[in-house]
Every structure is written in structure tokens, then in C-alpha cells.
Amino acid sequence: MRLSALWVAALLLVAALVAGGWFWSWAHTPLSYDTATVIRIPRGSGVRRITTLLAGAGILDDDLRFPLLARLTGLGGRLRAGEFRLPPGLSPLALLHLLERGEVVRHRVTVPEGWNVQQVASFLAARNWVDADRFLALARDRQFIRSLGLDEAGLEGYLFPDTYVLERGATDERLVLTMMVSRFLAVWKELAKDSHTGLSRHQVVTLASIVEKETAAAAERPLIARVFLNRLARGMRLQSDPTVIYGLAGFDGNLTRRDLRTRTPYNTYVIPGLPPGPICNPGRAALVAVLHPADSDVLYFVSRNDGTHQFSRTLREHNRAVRRFQRARNRQQTKE
């Protein structure tokens, strides 16, 4: 019986060594998928859930080997959530270490100049970065806005257009809004230190948003800003079409004379001075244009129909320019 027990023990030892060697070999052998694969691991996922996700992506088999390896290595409780790019050639052990290090995919997301808060929310929601309704609600939440260092009724104008690096699983509405406002505050601190406009920050941002919407020609922005500043100084209405459009509900793309006469808080054909707040989120160039406008006495401008504008000092000059470029536009429309 003693001899039999020794044989059983020896067989068990050999079996354990064989099993251990097989398991060790599996842990260090490259997995069979042959193309880079991106996988997203939600927050709160345990090893079994992660194993199922990896199996669903064709990375490994949905069995007990990967969870066992995670337990034996002590890495099971240290695997990160997020979006991971898994290159081919990873072994199960290397895959575990990659998930433990948290080498997540980082996306560069660019928000253009001149978009309003609604457009920013729609853009980010369409790419599954935020929930649009929660984003917009937070952008109007006074307590949240104060926590960001602002004392405004909303975040329109303060979501700085820039390229941001975002991570799946680590990005939500609060994070995105915080990043964009923080970027605005950093840029504002840099730009405003040597400016003497006599305007408050809110007034500068509001006027910059109008400049942003009035022209896409960078060289014109300081002159556009000067036109509006000159008009404000003389008590003239700004008469800016983009402000009228911002104040219209359900604007269909056709600005009518009736629209220009409709009283809204943003209709600068009707109200004196600046509207109550920004009409979009201006970029650096538009802010600079207001803080450092051109030196000129121009009071009017009209589109040349090519993306640039004709500037005038007097109403008579302006009316002449309007007739000239309207005729050119009508001729072009007739040809088309």
C-alpha cells in the first residue's frame, strides 16, 4: 500500500508538472488573432466580464484560463477600464499586463471655432462622447458653472474651440465641459493681460462671438471688430445678422425683413448695444481681434460675395457698395 501511495503521488506530481508546463506555455504563447483589435472595457468590469468581452472580439477563448492567470499573477483586481488597442502577437500574460498598465486609446477631437453650445453637444453626442441633454443641462447649471470659476448664466462663448484628447470610458459631460472652460480661462489669462478695451470679459467674449460669425477671413477680424466698437462708441445699433439668427427659434436658413424687425434679446437691429451674451464659442483669433482691433474709423461693411467684405466710413459709401455687390450677386444668380 505504501508503494501504491508513492506511485499515486508520483503520478499526481507528473500530472501537475505537465499541466503547469502546458499552462505556462499557453500564458506565453502569442494569441491567434492576426490584426490589431480595439476593445472597450466598461467601468466596473471584473475578470470574467473582461474575458467574455475578449472572447467576443475573437482575442481568446471564453474559458477559465485567463481568469486563472489573472488570479495567479495577482493582476485580476488591477485591470483598467477604457478603450484598448490590442496589437497582434500578444500572449495572454502580455495582454494582462497591457490591461493592468491602462494603455488606453487616446482620441484627438477637434471642436471648430464658431459653433454654439447646441452644435458642440450634437457633435460630441454623435460620436458617443457625451449625452447631449445632460451636456446642455450642465452648460446651464449655475452651481456647476460657478465651480468652474465663472459667474455666467450659461457656458455659451466659454467652450474654447480646440483639439482635445479624450479617452473612452474616462470621459463624460462634466469632464468635457471642464476641459473646454479651463482652456478658455487659460487663453483668456494670456490674451487679456495687455489689453485696454474698457470692456468686461463677458462683453469681449460676446463681441468676439459676433466677429467670429461675421467673417471667416482671418485678416478681416480686427477690422470687423473695429466697426462694431466704433458703432458702440457712437450709440449706433450693431445690426448684425448672426445675432438675429441666434435669437430666432427654428431658423430655416432664410433671413427675412420680418426677422430683422422681430424683437428678441439678440436682435441687434432692434436692441441697442451688445446682446445679453455670446452667440457662439469664439476662437483665439476673434478674441484677439476684439482685444486688439484695427485702427480705423469705418462704420459699415458689406459682403463681396467671395467670403470677404467691403468696408465704408460713411452711409453714402456703404449704400454705394451695397448696390454694387447686390447687382453682382443678382447677375451671378441669374447665370446659375
C-alpha positions as CSV (number, residue, x, y, z in Angstrom):
1,M,0.0,0.0,0.0
2,R,2.9,2.3,0.8
3,L,4.3,1.6,-2.7
4,S,0.9,2.3,-4.3
5,A,0.6,5.6,-2.5
6,L,4.1,6.6,-3.7
7,W,3.1,5.8,-7.3
8,V,-0.1,7.8,-7.0
9,A,1.8,10.8,-5.6
10,A,4.4,10.5,-8.3
11,L,1.7,10.4,-11.0
12,L,-0.1,13.4,-9.5
13,L,3.2,15.3,-9.4
14,V,3.9,14.4,-13.0
15,A,0.4,15.4,-14.0
16,A,0.8,18.7,-12.1
17,L,4.1,19.4,-13.8
18,V,2.7,18.6,-17.2
19,A,-0.4,20.8,-16.5
20,G,1.7,23.6,-15.1
21,G,4.1,23.4,-18.1
22,W,1.2,23.4,-20.5
23,F,-0.4,26.4,-18.7
24,W,2.9,28.3,-18.6
25,S,3.4,27.6,-22.3
26,W,-0.2,28.9,-23.1
27,A,0.4,32.0,-21.0
28,H,3.5,32.9,-23.0
29,T,2.3,31.9,-26.5
30,P,1.0,34.6,-28.8
31,L,-2.7,34.5,-29.2
32,S,-4.1,33.6,-32.6
33,Y,-5.8,36.8,-33.8
34,D,-3.8,38.4,-36.6
35,T,-5.0,42.1,-36.8
36,A,-4.9,44.9,-34.3
37,T,-8.2,45.0,-32.4
38,V,-9.8,47.8,-30.4
39,I,-11.8,46.7,-27.4
40,R,-13.8,48.8,-24.9
41,I,-13.9,47.7,-21.3
42,P,-16.7,49.4,-19.2
43,R,-16.1,50.7,-15.7
44,G,-16.6,48.1,-13.0
45,S,-15.9,45.1,-15.3
46,G,-14.5,42.0,-13.4
47,V,-12.1,39.5,-14.9
48,R,-14.9,37.2,-16.0
49,R,-16.7,40.1,-17.8
50,I,-13.4,41.1,-19.4
51,T,-12.8,37.5,-20.6
52,T,-16.2,37.4,-22.2
53,L,-15.6,40.7,-24.0
54,L,-12.2,39.5,-25.2
55,A,-13.7,36.2,-26.4
56,G,-16.4,38.1,-28.2
57,A,-13.8,40.1,-30.1
58,G,-12.0,36.9,-31.1
59,I,-9.0,37.5,-28.9
60,L,-9.1,34.4,-26.7
61,D,-11.4,31.6,-25.7
62,D,-14.1,32.1,-23.1
63,D,-12.8,29.6,-20.6
64,L,-11.2,29.7,-17.1
65,R,-7.6,30.0,-18.2
66,F,-7.5,33.8,-18.5
67,P,-9.2,34.4,-15.1
68,L,-6.9,31.8,-13.5
69,L,-3.9,33.5,-14.9
70,A,-5.1,36.9,-13.6
71,R,-5.6,35.4,-10.2
72,L,-2.2,33.6,-10.1
73,T,-0.4,36.8,-11.2
74,G,-2.3,39.0,-8.7
75,L,-3.4,41.3,-11.6
76,G,-7.1,40.4,-11.5
77,G,-8.1,43.4,-9.3
78,R,-5.8,45.9,-11.2
79,L,-7.2,45.7,-14.7
80,R,-8.3,49.1,-16.0
81,A,-11.4,50.2,-17.8
82,G,-11.3,52.1,-21.1
83,E,-10.6,51.6,-24.8
84,F,-7.6,49.5,-25.7
85,R,-5.8,48.8,-28.9
86,L,-4.5,45.2,-28.9
87,P,-1.7,44.6,-31.4
88,P,-1.3,41.1,-32.8
89,G,1.3,38.9,-31.2
90,L,0.3,39.5,-27.6
91,S,0.4,36.5,-25.3
92,P,-2.2,36.1,-22.6
93,L,0.3,37.3,-20.0
94,A,1.3,40.3,-22.1
95,L,-2.4,41.1,-22.6
96,L,-2.9,41.1,-18.8
97,H,0.0,43.5,-18.3
98,L,-1.3,45.8,-21.1
99,L,-4.8,46.0,-19.4
100,E,-3.1,46.5,-16.0
101,R,-1.0,49.4,-17.2
102,G,-4.0,51.1,-18.6
103,E,-2.5,51.9,-22.1
104,V,-5.8,53.2,-23.4
105,V,-6.5,54.6,-26.8
106,R,-6.4,58.4,-26.8
107,H,-8.6,60.2,-29.4
108,R,-7.9,63.7,-30.7
109,V,-11.3,65.5,-31.0
110,T,-11.4,69.0,-32.7
111,V,-14.2,71.4,-31.9
112,P,-14.2,74.2,-34.6
113,E,-14.5,77.9,-33.9
114,G,-17.9,79.5,-34.2
115,W,-20.1,76.6,-33.0
116,N,-22.7,77.3,-30.4
117,V,-23.3,75.1,-27.4
118,Q,-26.0,73.1,-29.1
119,Q,-23.8,72.3,-32.0
120,V,-20.9,71.2,-29.7
121,A,-23.3,68.9,-27.8
122,S,-24.7,67.4,-31.0
123,F,-21.2,66.8,-32.4
124,L,-19.9,65.1,-29.3
125,A,-23.1,63.1,-28.8
126,A,-23.0,61.8,-32.4
127,R,-19.5,60.3,-31.6
128,N,-20.7,58.9,-28.2
129,W,-18.6,61.1,-26.0
130,V,-21.5,62.7,-24.2
131,D,-25.2,62.6,-23.7
132,A,-26.5,65.8,-25.4
133,D,-29.3,66.5,-22.9
134,R,-27.0,66.1,-19.9
135,F,-24.3,68.2,-21.6
136,L,-26.8,71.1,-22.3
137,A,-28.3,70.9,-18.8
138,L,-24.8,71.2,-17.2
139,A,-24.0,74.1,-19.5
140,R,-26.9,76.0,-17.9
141,D,-26.3,74.8,-14.3
142,R,-25.3,77.8,-12.4
143,Q,-23.8,75.8,-9.5
144,F,-21.7,73.8,-11.9
145,I,-20.7,76.9,-13.8
146,R,-19.5,78.6,-10.6
147,S,-17.5,75.5,-9.8
148,L,-15.5,76.1,-13.0
149,G,-14.6,79.7,-12.0
150,L,-17.2,81.5,-14.0
151,D,-20.2,83.6,-12.9
152,E,-22.3,83.4,-16.0
153,A,-25.9,82.2,-16.8
154,G,-24.6,79.7,-19.3
155,L,-21.4,78.4,-20.9
156,E,-22.2,79.8,-24.4
157,G,-19.0,81.5,-25.5
158,Y,-16.8,79.8,-22.9
159,L,-16.3,76.4,-24.5
160,F,-13.0,77.1,-26.2
161,P,-12.6,75.7,-29.7
162,D,-9.6,73.5,-29.8
163,T,-8.3,69.9,-30.2
164,Y,-8.9,67.8,-27.0
165,V,-7.5,64.4,-26.1
166,L,-10.3,62.1,-24.9
167,E,-10.4,58.6,-23.6
168,R,-13.3,56.1,-23.9
169,G,-14.6,55.1,-20.5
170,A,-13.0,58.0,-18.8
171,T,-14.9,60.8,-20.5
172,D,-18.3,62.3,-19.5
173,E,-20.2,65.6,-19.8
174,R,-18.5,67.2,-16.7
175,L,-15.0,66.3,-17.9
176,V,-15.5,67.7,-21.4
177,L,-17.1,70.9,-20.2
178,T,-14.4,71.3,-17.5
179,M,-11.6,70.8,-20.1
180,M,-13.1,73.3,-22.5
181,V,-13.8,76.0,-19.9
182,S,-10.3,75.5,-18.4
183,R,-8.8,76.0,-21.8
184,F,-10.8,79.2,-22.3
185,L,-9.6,80.6,-18.9
186,A,-6.0,79.8,-19.8
187,V,-6.2,81.5,-23.1
188,W,-8.1,84.5,-21.7
189,K,-5.4,85.0,-19.0
190,E,-2.8,85.0,-21.7
191,L,-4.6,87.4,-24.1
192,A,-6.2,89.9,-21.7
193,K,-3.1,90.9,-19.7
194,D,-2.0,93.6,-22.2
195,S,-5.4,94.8,-23.4
196,H,-7.2,98.1,-22.6
197,T,-10.6,97.8,-24.3
198,G,-12.7,99.1,-21.5
199,L,-15.0,96.1,-21.9
200,S,-15.7,93.4,-19.4
201,R,-14.7,89.9,-20.1
202,H,-18.3,89.0,-20.9
203,Q,-18.6,91.9,-23.3
204,V,-15.4,90.9,-25.0
205,V,-16.5,87.3,-25.4
206,T,-19.9,88.4,-26.7
207,L,-18.4,90.8,-29.3
208,A,-15.8,88.2,-30.3
209,S,-18.6,85.7,-30.9
210,I,-20.3,88.2,-33.3
211,V,-16.9,88.8,-35.1
212,E,-16.4,85.0,-35.4
213,K,-19.8,84.6,-37.1
214,E,-19.5,87.6,-39.4
215,T,-16.4,86.5,-41.3
216,A,-14.2,83.5,-41.9
217,A,-11.4,85.7,-43.3
218,A,-8.8,85.9,-40.5
219,A,-7.3,89.2,-41.8
220,E,-10.7,90.9,-41.6
221,R,-11.5,90.2,-38.0
222,P,-9.7,93.2,-36.4
223,L,-11.5,95.5,-38.8
224,I,-14.8,93.8,-38.2
225,A,-14.2,94.3,-34.5
226,R,-13.4,98.0,-35.1
227,V,-16.6,98.5,-37.0
228,F,-18.7,97.2,-34.0
229,L,-16.6,99.1,-31.4
230,N,-17.0,102.3,-33.4
231,R,-20.7,101.8,-33.6
232,L,-21.0,101.1,-29.9
233,A,-19.0,104.2,-29.1
234,R,-21.4,106.3,-31.3
235,G,-24.5,104.7,-29.9
236,M,-25.3,103.1,-33.2
237,R,-27.1,99.7,-33.3
238,L,-24.8,96.8,-34.4
239,Q,-27.2,95.5,-37.0
240,S,-25.5,92.0,-37.1
241,D,-27.4,89.3,-39.0
242,P,-25.9,86.4,-37.0
243,T,-27.2,87.9,-33.7
244,V,-30.7,88.0,-35.2
245,I,-30.4,84.3,-36.4
246,Y,-29.3,83.2,-32.9
247,G,-32.4,84.7,-31.4
248,L,-34.8,83.0,-33.8
249,A,-36.4,79.7,-32.9
250,G,-36.3,77.2,-35.7
251,F,-34.4,79.4,-38.2
252,D,-34.8,77.8,-41.7
253,G,-31.8,79.4,-43.3
254,N,-33.7,82.3,-45.0
255,L,-33.3,85.6,-43.1
256,T,-36.3,87.9,-43.9
257,R,-37.1,91.5,-43.4
258,R,-39.7,90.4,-40.9
259,D,-37.0,88.6,-38.9
260,L,-34.9,91.8,-38.8
261,R,-37.9,93.6,-37.3
262,T,-38.8,90.9,-34.8
263,R,-37.8,91.9,-31.2
264,T,-35.7,89.4,-29.4
265,P,-33.0,89.9,-26.8
266,Y,-30.4,89.1,-29.6
267,N,-31.8,91.2,-32.5
268,T,-29.2,94.0,-32.8
269,Y,-31.3,95.7,-35.5
270,V,-33.8,96.4,-32.7
271,I,-31.9,96.5,-29.4
272,P,-29.1,99.0,-28.6
273,G,-25.6,97.8,-27.7
274,L,-24.5,94.3,-27.4
275,P,-26.8,91.3,-27.0
276,P,-27.1,89.8,-23.5
277,G,-24.4,87.1,-24.2
278,P,-22.3,85.3,-26.8
279,I,-24.0,83.8,-29.9
280,C,-21.3,81.1,-30.3
281,N,-17.9,80.0,-29.0
282,P,-15.2,82.3,-30.5
283,G,-11.7,81.1,-31.1
284,R,-8.4,82.8,-30.2
285,A,-8.3,85.0,-33.4
286,A,-11.7,86.5,-32.8
287,L,-10.8,87.3,-29.1
288,V,-7.6,88.9,-30.2
289,A,-9.5,91.0,-32.8
290,V,-11.7,92.5,-30.1
291,L,-8.8,93.0,-27.6
292,H,-6.6,94.5,-30.3
293,P,-8.9,95.9,-33.0
294,A,-7.7,97.7,-36.2
295,D,-7.1,101.4,-36.0
296,S,-9.8,102.8,-38.3
297,D,-13.0,104.9,-38.4
298,V,-15.0,102.5,-40.5
299,L,-18.7,102.0,-39.6
300,Y,-20.1,99.7,-42.2
301,F,-19.3,96.6,-44.2
302,V,-21.0,94.5,-46.8
303,S,-20.2,91.1,-48.3
304,R,-18.3,91.0,-51.6
305,N,-19.8,87.6,-52.2
306,D,-16.4,85.9,-52.0
307,G,-16.0,85.5,-48.2
308,T,-14.6,89.0,-47.7
309,H,-16.2,92.4,-47.1
310,Q,-16.1,95.9,-48.4
311,F,-15.7,98.4,-45.6
312,S,-17.0,102.0,-45.6
313,R,-16.7,105.1,-43.4
314,T,-20.0,106.8,-44.4
315,L,-23.5,105.6,-45.1
316,R,-23.3,107.0,-48.6
317,E,-20.2,104.9,-49.3
318,H,-21.8,101.9,-47.8
319,N,-25.1,102.2,-49.8
320,R,-23.0,102.5,-53.0
321,A,-21.1,99.3,-52.1
322,V,-24.3,97.5,-51.2
323,R,-25.8,98.3,-54.6
324,R,-22.6,97.3,-56.4
325,F,-22.3,93.9,-54.7
326,Q,-26.0,93.2,-54.8
327,R,-26.0,93.7,-58.5
328,A,-23.0,91.3,-58.8
329,R,-24.8,88.7,-56.7
330,N,-28.0,89.0,-58.8
331,R,-26.1,88.6,-62.0
332,Q,-24.4,85.5,-60.7
333,Q,-27.7,84.0,-59.5
334,T,-29.2,84.7,-63.0
335,K,-26.3,82.8,-64.6
336,E,-26.8,79.9,-62.3
